[in-house]
Amino acid sequence: MVFMKMINDGGPVMWIIMFCSLIGLFVFFEKWFQFHREQINIRELVKGLINVLKRDGLMEAITLCENTPGPVAKVLKEAILAYERGEEDLERAIEDEKLVQIPALERHLDILGTIGYVAPLLGLLGTVLGMMEAFQTIYAKSVYVSAQDLSGAIGMALITTAGGLCVAIPCYVAYNYLVARVNSMILEIEKTSSELIYFFNHHDKEKKLSRGENNG
């Protein structure tokens, strides 16, 4: 009841702020659950792929990537498919898949960042509207103005300011947290793809040397 009274006392701007808070909450939990589902043990994945690829088990490695969630596995899968097709430029296949996976990681984050930026401005707008209402009250009752006459307008100004900050602060913290998670995943993609390319290059050299010794 007290919460709803504060919303009503804050006026129409406060309803906009509350709507923004619901959107921010939805985006945060959506991204949090997405990252939680895609969280894997990267070291175990790379180790398993290397062991399989040492036996030239390309199909087994592709199946392992398909059964592993997350963008890292998808990027590595494209690299293995490119190697299977005999493509020399594996980095091109990796970059193409990164153009698909990285935007998927960053999707909707801009909404959270925008809310964190706009919410204090909405609070400031409510403050200005509240003060305008207070001055209109003073102008209308130029002879005698009581504190009760001004309490509604000043209350709206303070409530919207507080509401805007209460929405902006957690949104800004959540945005930075999620961006850090995205950057961490991008770094993992870079590291694991480099390791896979290094393995393929080294593995091909070993096979060529082995064939040369057998021919000799």
KEKE-3310 file (N, C-alpha, C; in steps of 0.2 Angstrom, whole numbers, plus 5000, padded with zeros to 4 digits):
npx = (5004:5009:5020:5012:5006:5016:5020:5009:5009:5020:5017:5014:5026:5033:5027:5032:5045:5044:5040:5051:5060:5054:5057:5071:5073:5068:5077:5089:5088:5085:5097:5106:5101:5103:5118:5121:5116:5125:5137:5151:5165:5178:5192:5191:5183:5192:5202:5196:5193:5206:5211:5203:5204:5218:5217:5212:5198:5187:5173:5169:5173:5166:5153:5155:5156:5143:5135:5139:5134:5134:5144:5157:5159:5152:5159:5171:5167:5164:5177:5182:5174:5178:5191:5189:5184:5195:5199:5211:5212:5207:5205:5196:5184:5182:5181:5169:5159:5160:5155:5142:5140:5144:5136:5124:5127:5128:5116:5102:5108:5111:5099:5098:5108:5104:5093:5099:5105:5095:5085:5089:5087:5074:5069:5074:5066:5054:5056:5057:5044:5037:5042:5038:5024:5023:5027:5016:5006:5009:5008:4995:4989:4993:4992:4992:5001:5001:5011:5005:4999:5009:5015:5011:5016:5030:5033:5030:5041:5052:5050:5050:5064:5071:5066:5070:5084:5085:5082:5091:5104:5105:5103:5114:5124:5121:5122:5136:5141:5136:5141:5155:5154:5151:5163:5172:5168:5171:5184:5188:5183:5193:5205:5203:5200:5212:5221:5216:5218:5232:5235:5230:5239:5251:5248:5246:5259:5266:5260:5264:5278:5278:5273:5283:5294:5290:5289:5302)
npy = (4994:5006:5008:5008:5020:5029:5028:5033:5046:5051:5054:5055:5053:5045:5033:5030:5028:5017:5007:5007:5001:4988:4983:4984:4974:4963:4961:4960:4947:4939:4939:4935:4921:4916:4917:4909:4896:4894:4893:4884:4872:4878:4874:4860:4857:4861:4852:4840:4841:4842:4830:4821:4826:4823:4810:4811:4812:4819:4820:4816:4826:4837:4833:4833:4847:4851:4846:4854:4868:4886:4900:4898:4884:4884:4892:4885:4874:4878:4881:4868:4862:4870:4866:4853:4854:4857:4870:4883:4895:4896:4906:4915:4908:4907:4921:4924:4917:4922:4934:4931:4925:4934:4947:4940:4938:4951:4956:4966:4972:4985:4991:4990:4998:5010:5012:5014:5026:5035:5034:5043:5055:5055:5056:5068:5076:5073:5080:5093:5095:5094:5105:5115:5114:5117:5131:5136:5134:5142:5154:5154:5155:5168:5176:5168:5154:5137:5124:5112:5115:5115:5102:5091:5094:5096:5083:5075:5079:5075:5061:5056:5059:5051:5039:5038:5037:5026:5016:5018:5016:5001:4996:5001:4995:4982:4982:4984:4973:4962:4966:4964:4950:4947:4951:4943:4930:4933:4934:4921:4915:4920:4915:4901:4898:4902:4893:4881:4883:4884:4871:4863:4868:4863:4850:4846:4848:4838:4827:4828:4827:4814:4807:4810:4803:4790:4789:4790)
npz = (5000:5004:4995:4983:4985:4985:4972:4965:4971:4965:4952:4934:4928:4937:4935:4922:4925:4934:4924:4916:4925:4926:4913:4913:4923:4918:4906:4913:4920:4909:4902:4911:4914:4901:4900:4911:4907:4896:4902:4903:4906:4900:4898:4899:4888:4877:4880:4878:4864:4858:4861:4854:4841:4839:4836:4823:4824:4817:4815:4827:4835:4830:4834:4848:4850:4846:4856:4866:4875:4872:4865:4863:4859:4848:4839:4838:4832:4819:4815:4815:4805:4794:4793:4790:4778:4771:4770:4770:4777:4791:4801:4795:4794:4808:4811:4804:4811:4823:4821:4821:4834:4844:4843:4847:4861:4865:4863:4868:4879:4877:4880:4894:4897:4892:4900:4913:4910:4907:4917:4929:4922:4919:4933:4936:4927:4933:4945:4941:4935:4947:4955:4946:4948:4961:4961:4953:4962:4972:4965:4962:4975:4981:4992:5005:5008:5013:5021:5018:5006:4997:4999:4991:4978:4980:4986:4975:4967:4975:4976:4963:4959:4968:4964:4951:4953:4961:4951:4942:4947:4951:4938:4931:4937:4935:4921:4919:4925:4916:4904:4907:4909:4895:4889:4895:4889:4876:4876:4879:4868:4859:4864:4864:4851:4845:4851:4844:4831:4831:4835:4824:4814:4819:4820:4806:4801:4808:4802:4789:4790:4795:4784:4775:4781:4780:4766:4764)
capx = (5000:5014:5023:5008:5004:5022:5020:5003:5011:5025:5014:5015:5034:5035:5024:5037:5051:5043:5040:5058:5063:5052:5060:5078:5073:5067:5083:5095:5087:5085:5104:5109:5100:5107:5125:5121:5115:5130:5143:5154:5172:5182:5198:5189:5181:5197:5206:5193:5193:5212:5212:5199:5207:5224:5216:5209:5191:5184:5166:5168:5175:5160:5148:5156:5154:5136:5132:5141:5131:5138:5147:5164:5159:5150:5165:5176:5164:5165:5184:5184:5171:5182:5197:5187:5183:5201:5201:5217:5210:5203:5203:5191:5178:5181:5178:5162:5155:5161:5150:5135:5139:5146:5130:5119:5129:5127:5109:5098:5112:5110:5092:5099:5113:5100:5088:5103:5107:5089:5081:5090:5084:5066:5068:5075:5060:5048:5058:5056:5037:5035:5043:5033:5017:5023:5026:5009:5002:5011:5006:4987:4988:4998:4991:4994:5002:5003:5015:5001:4997:5015:5018:5010:5021:5037:5033:5031:5048:5057:5049:5053:5071:5073:5064:5075:5091:5084:5081:5097:5110:5106:5103:5121:5128:5119:5125:5143:5142:5134:5147:5161:5153:5152:5170:5176:5167:5174:5191:5188:5183:5199:5210:5202:5201:5220:5224:5214:5222:5239:5235:5229:5245:5256:5246:5247:5266:5268:5258:5268:5284:5277:5273:5290:5298:5287:5291:5309)
capy = (5000:5012:5008:5011:5027:5033:5028:5038:5053:5053:5057:5050:5052:5039:5027:5028:5025:5010:5003:5006:4996:4981:4981:4982:4968:4957:4961:4957:4940:4935:4938:4931:4914:4915:4916:4903:4890:4894:4893:4878:4872:4879:4869:4853:4856:4861:4846:4834:4841:4840:4822:4818:4828:4819:4803:4813:4811:4826:4820:4815:4833:4841:4831:4836:4854:4852:4844:4858:4874:4892:4902:4895:4878:4885:4895:4880:4869:4881:4880:4861:4861:4873:4862:4846:4855:4858:4877:4885:4901:4895:4912:4918:4904:4909:4928:4924:4914:4927:4940:4928:4924:4940:4951:4937:4939:4958:4958:4969:4975:4992:4993:4990:5003:5016:5013:5016:5033:5039:5034:5049:5061:5055:5058:5075:5078:5074:5086:5100:5096:5095:5112:5120:5114:5121:5138:5137:5134:5149:5160:5154:5158:5173:5179:5164:5147:5133:5119:5107:5116:5113:5096:5087:5095:5094:5076:5072:5081:5071:5054:5055:5060:5045:5033:5038:5035:5019:5012:5019:5013:4994:4995:5003:4990:4976:4983:4983:4966:4958:4968:4960:4943:4946:4952:4937:4925:4935:4932:4914:4913:4922:4910:4894:4897:4902:4886:4876:4885:4882:4863:4861:4869:4859:4843:4846:4848:4832:4822:4829:4824:4807:4804:4810:4798:4784:4788:4789)
capz = (5000:5005:4988:4978:4987:4983:4964:4963:4973:4960:4946:4928:4927:4941:4931:4917:4929:4936:4918:4914:4930:4924:4907:4915:4927:4913:4902:4917:4921:4903:4900:4917:4913:4895:4902:4915:4902:4892:4906:4903:4908:4893:4898:4898:4881:4873:4881:4875:4857:4856:4862:4849:4835:4838:4832:4817:4824:4816:4816:4835:4838:4829:4839:4855:4850:4845:4862:4871:4874:4872:4859:4862:4856:4841:4835:4837:4828:4813:4813:4813:4799:4789:4792:4787:4771:4768:4770:4773:4781:4797:4804:4791:4797:4815:4812:4802:4816:4829:4819:4823:4841:4848:4844:4851:4868:4867:4862:4873:4884:4876:4883:4901:4898:4891:4906:4918:4909:4906:4923:4932:4919:4921:4939:4936:4924:4938:4950:4937:4935:4954:4957:4942:4951:4967:4960:4951:4968:4976:4961:4963:4982:4982:4999:5010:5006:5018:5019:5015:4999:4993:5000:4985:4972:4983:4987:4968:4965:4978:4975:4956:4960:4972:4960:4945:4956:4963:4945:4938:4950:4950:4931:4929:4940:4931:4914:4919:4926:4910:4899:4910:4907:4888:4887:4897:4884:4869:4877:4879:4861:4856:4866:4862:4843:4843:4852:4840:4825:4833:4835:4817:4810:4822:4818:4799:4800:4810:4797:4783:4792:4796:4777:4772:4784:4777:4759:4763)
cpx = (5004:5017:5019:5006:5010:5022:5014:5005:5016:5023:5015:5022:5036:5032:5029:5043:5050:5042:5047:5061:5061:5056:5068:5078:5073:5074:5088:5094:5087:5093:5107:5107:5103:5114:5126:5120:5121:5137:5145:5162:5176:5188:5196:5187:5187:5202:5203:5194:5200:5214:5209:5202:5214:5223:5212:5201:5187:5176:5164:5169:5169:5154:5149:5154:5147:5133:5134:5138:5136:5142:5154:5164:5156:5155:5170:5173:5165:5172:5185:5180:5175:5188:5195:5186:5189:5203:5207:5216:5205:5201:5197:5184:5177:5178:5171:5158:5155:5156:5143:5134:5140:5139:5125:5121:5127:5120:5105:5102:5112:5104:5094:5104:5109:5095:5093:5105:5100:5085:5082:5087:5077:5065:5069:5069:5054:5050:5056:5048:5034:5036:5039:5026:5017:5023:5020:5005:5003:5008:4998:4985:4993:4998:4994:4995:5004:5007:5011:4999:5003:5018:5017:5015:5028:5038:5034:5038:5053:5056:5052:5061:5074:5071:5069:5082:5090:5084:5088:5103:5110:5106:5110:5125:5127:5122:5132:5145:5141:5139:5153:5160:5154:5159:5174:5174:5170:5182:5192:5188:5189:5204:5209:5203:5208:5223:5222:5218:5229:5240:5234:5236:5251:5255:5247:5255:5269:5266:5262:5275:5284:5276:5279:5294:5296:5289:5298:5311)
cpy = (5006:5013:5011:5018:5032:5034:5033:5045:5055:5055:5052:5049:5045:5033:5025:5025:5018:5005:5002:5001:4989:4979:4979:4976:4962:4956:4957:4949:4936:4934:4934:4923:4912:4913:4910:4897:4889:4893:4885:4878:4872:4874:4862:4852:4856:4855:4840:4835:4840:4833:4819:4819:4825:4813:4805:4811:4817:4826:4820:4822:4837:4839:4833:4843:4855:4850:4849:4865:4880:4894:4900:4889:4879:4888:4889:4875:4872:4880:4873:4859:4864:4869:4855:4848:4857:4866:4879:4891:4900:4901:4915:4915:4906:4916:4928:4922:4919:4933:4938:4928:4930:4945:4947:4938:4946:4960:4960:4972:4983:4995:4994:4997:5010:5017:5016:5024:5037:5039:5041:5055:5061:5058:5066:5079:5079:5079:5092:5101:5097:5102:5117:5120:5117:5128:5140:5138:5141:5155:5160:5157:5163:5176:5175:5157:5143:5128:5113:5108:5114:5106:5091:5088:5094:5087:5073:5073:5076:5064:5052:5055:5053:5039:5032:5035:5027:5014:5012:5015:5005:4992:4996:4997:4983:4976:4981:4976:4961:4960:4964:4953:4942:4947:4946:4931:4927:4933:4925:4911:4914:4916:4903:4893:4898:4896:4881:4877:4882:4874:4861:4862:4864:4851:4841:4845:4841:4826:4822:4826:4816:4804:4805:4805:4791:4783:4787:4782)
cpz = (5000:4998:4983:4979:4984:4975:4962:4965:4968:4954:4940:4926:4931:4938:4926:4920:4931:4930:4915:4919:4928:4918:4909:4919:4922:4909:4906:4918:4915:4901:4905:4916:4906:4897:4906:4911:4898:4895:4906:4905:4901:4893:4896:4891:4876:4874:4877:4867:4855:4856:4856:4842:4834:4835:4826:4818:4823:4817:4824:4838:4837:4833:4846:4855:4850:4852:4868:4870:4874:4866:4857:4857:4849:4836:4834:4832:4821:4810:4811:4807:4793:4788:4789:4779:4767:4767:4773:4778:4786:4801:4801:4794:4804:4815:4809:4807:4822:4827:4821:4831:4846:4849:4848:4859:4870:4866:4868:4879:4883:4879:4890:4902:4897:4897:4912:4917:4909:4913:4927:4929:4919:4928:4940:4932:4929:4943:4947:4937:4942:4956:4953:4946:4958:4966:4957:4957:4972:4972:4962:4970:4984:4989:5004:5007:5012:5016:5016:5008:4994:4994:4995:4980:4974:4984:4980:4966:4968:4977:4968:4956:4963:4967:4954:4947:4958:4957:4942:4941:4949:4942:4928:4931:4936:4924:4914:4921:4920:4905:4901:4908:4899:4886:4889:4892:4878:4870:4877:4872:4857:4858:4864:4854:4841:4845:4847:4833:4826:4832:4828:4813:4813:4820:4811:4798:4802:4805:4791:4784:4792:4789:4774:4775:4781:4770:4759:4765)
residu = (MET:VAL:PHE:MET:LYS:MET:ILE:ASN:ASP:GLY:GLY:PRO:VAL:MET:TRP:ILE:ILE:MET:PHE:CYS:SER:LEU:ILE:GLY:LEU:PHE:VAL:PHE:PHE:GLU:LYS:TRP:PHE:GLN:PHE:HIS:ARG:GLU:GLN:ILE:ASN:ILE:ARG:GLU:LEU:VAL:LYS:GLY:LEU:ILE:ASN:VAL:LEU:LYS:ARG:ASP:GLY:LEU:MET:GLU:ALA:ILE:THR:LEU:CYS:GLU:ASN:THR:PRO:GLY:PRO:VAL:ALA:LYS:VAL:LEU:LYS:GLU:ALA:ILE:LEU:ALA:TYR:GLU:ARG:GLY:GLU:GLU:ASP:LEU:GLU:ARG:ALA:ILE:GLU:ASP:GLU:LYS:LEU:VAL:GLN:ILE:PRO:ALA:LEU:GLU:ARG:HIS:LEU:ASP:ILE:LEU:GLY:THR:ILE:GLY:TYR:VAL:ALA:PRO:LEU:LEU:GLY:LEU:LEU:GLY:THR:VAL:LEU:GLY:MET:MET:GLU:ALA:PHE:GLN:THR:ILE:TYR:ALA:LYS:SER:VAL:TYR:VAL:SER:ALA:GLN:ASP:LEU:SER:GLY:ALA:ILE:GLY:MET:ALA:LEU:ILE:THR:THR:ALA:GLY:GLY:LEU:CYS:VAL:ALA:ILE:PRO:CYS:TYR:VAL:ALA:TYR:ASN:TYR:LEU:VAL:ALA:ARG:VAL:ASN:SER:MET:ILE:LEU:GLU:ILE:GLU:LYS:THR:SER:SER:GLU:LEU:ILE:TYR:PHE:PHE:ASN:HIS:HIS:ASP:LYS:GLU:LYS:LYS:LEU:SER:ARG:GLY:GLU:ASN:ASN:GLY)
# end
